Amino acid sequence: MIESQEAIKILFDWQNLSFEDLKKIVIAMNIKNIRWLAIHHPDNRTRENLYRLSNVSVGAKTVINMGLYIYDSFKPLVTIGANCALAANISLIPESGPNMSELSNVKEIAERLIVTAPIVIEDHSWIGSNVIVMPGVTIGHHSIIGAGAIITKDVIPFSIIKGNIKNLSRTIRLE
């Protein structure tokens, strides 16, 4: 169980915590609580480290704003590259199923709709607010996903997507 002084450090004295200090504090915590802290913590560096401590791979110099929800049963199913920018309130869904519903016993649903597949966001990608990314998607490097988009298929590198994957707005050329 986490001591109250340690909780205060995570919430209010995070500027002075190294990754190793944070790891020592949260090691005894339930992984659900670590992820909850990652979603809601006010500091980007601490958020990134809390995601790392809850089985999410996060590259260097990536910015993750508050409200990154990952539905992965805390398995290592999400990889976020280096130098990425993730806006607020994004949902990454590498694992999708009806939980305890009898729907999981329906053969067609079990075969087609209950899915577990990794999500990869490659380096230098920018993901807008309220984006939803479904299982098995790779977002190619240097891509931009506009706010509110629902991504169900892979995005090729250097793409700009708005709305949904059918709305490839254009590709990007780096000069």
N, C-alpha and C positions, 0 to 999 in steps of 0.2 A: 504494500500500500504506500502511496506517495505521502510524504509528510507535508504539513501545511507550509513550512518554510521553503520546501522545494517547489511547491506549487506557486508560491509568491515569486520565486526566482524565475520560473518559466514565464509567468504572466507579466511581471513588473520589472524584473532585473535582467531581461534577456540580453541586453547590450553587453553584459559582462560574461555571458556563457559561451564557452567554446563548444564545438560539436561534441567533444569527448565529455564535457561537463553535462551537456544536455542528455547525452546517451546514458550516463550514469544515473541521472534522475529518472528518466522515463523507462529504463530497462525493466522495472518491476510493474509497470502499468499495463493494463489490458490494451491490446493493439487498437481496439475501437476508440479508446480514450485518446491515444496518441493521434489517430487520424482526425478525431474531432478537434483536437488542439491545432492540427495542421490546417484544417479548413477555416478556423476562426481566428487564428493568432494574428495580431496587428503587424508583425514584423516579417518581411519577406525572407530574410536569411533563416530565421527560426522556422518559418513555414516550410521552406525547402528541406531543412534538416529533419523536421518531423515527418514529412512525406517519405524521405529516405529511410527513416526508422520504422516506417509502416509498409515497407516492401515496394516502394515506387522508385524507379531509377530516374534521377534528375541530373542533367548535365550542368556544367559550370556556367556561371553568369546568366542563368535563366531567372526570369522574374515570374513569380506565381502570385497573382492577386488573391484576395480573400474569396472563398466560396468555390474552390475547385473540389467538386464531388466526384469520387471515384468509386464505382460499384464493381468491386473485384474480389469480395470475400477476403480481402487482405492478402491475396496471392500476388506474386510478382508478375503482373500482367500488363503493366504500363511503363513505357519508357519515354521520357521527355528529354530531348536533346539539349545541347549547349546553346546558349545565346537565344533562347526562345522567350517570347512574351505571351503570357496567358492572362487574359483579362478576368474580371470577376464573374462568378456564377456560371462556370463551365461544368458540364457533366460528361465524364468519360465512362463508358459502359462496356467494359470488356467481357462482362459476364451478365447474361440476361436469361431470366427464367421466371416462372410463376410462383416461386417459393413453395409454400405448403398447399397450394391449390391443387384440386383434383385434375386441373388442366394438364399438369405434368404427366398424367397417365394416358393422355390421348396420344396415340402413336404419331399422327401427323404433326402435332405440336412438338412432341419430344424430338422428332427427327429434323424439323425445319426451324423451330423458333427458340428452342432452348440452346443457347450458344455460349461457349467460352472461347475467346480468341484474343490474343494480345492487341493492344493499341500502341502504335509507335508514332511519336511526334518528332520528326527529324530536326536537325540543327537549323537555327535561324528562322524558325517559323513563328508566326504571329496569329494568335487565336483570339477572336473577339468575344465580347460578353455574351452569355446565354447560348453558347454553342453546345450542341450535343454530338458526341462522337460515338458511334456504335461499334460492336465487337469486330475485331479483325481488320480495322482500318489502319493504314499507314498514311500519315500526312507528310508528303515529301518536303525536303529541305527548301528553305527560302519561300515557303508558301504563306499566303494570307487567307484566313478563314474569317469572313465577315460576321458581325454580330447576328445571333439568332439562327445561324445556319445549322442544318441537320446533316451530318456527314455519315453516309452509309457505305461508301465505297472509297477505295484508295484515291488519294489526291497526288497527282504527279508533281515533281519538284517545280518550283518557280511558278506556281499557279495562284490565281486569286479566285476564291469561291465566295459567292454571296447567295443566300437563300438555302439552296441545297445543291448536291453534287452535280445535278443537271445544269446548274447555272455557272459553268466555268466562264467567268467574266473575261479573263485574258491571261496570258502568261507574262512573266517578268523577265527582263533582260538586265543582268548586272553589267555595268560598264567598267 
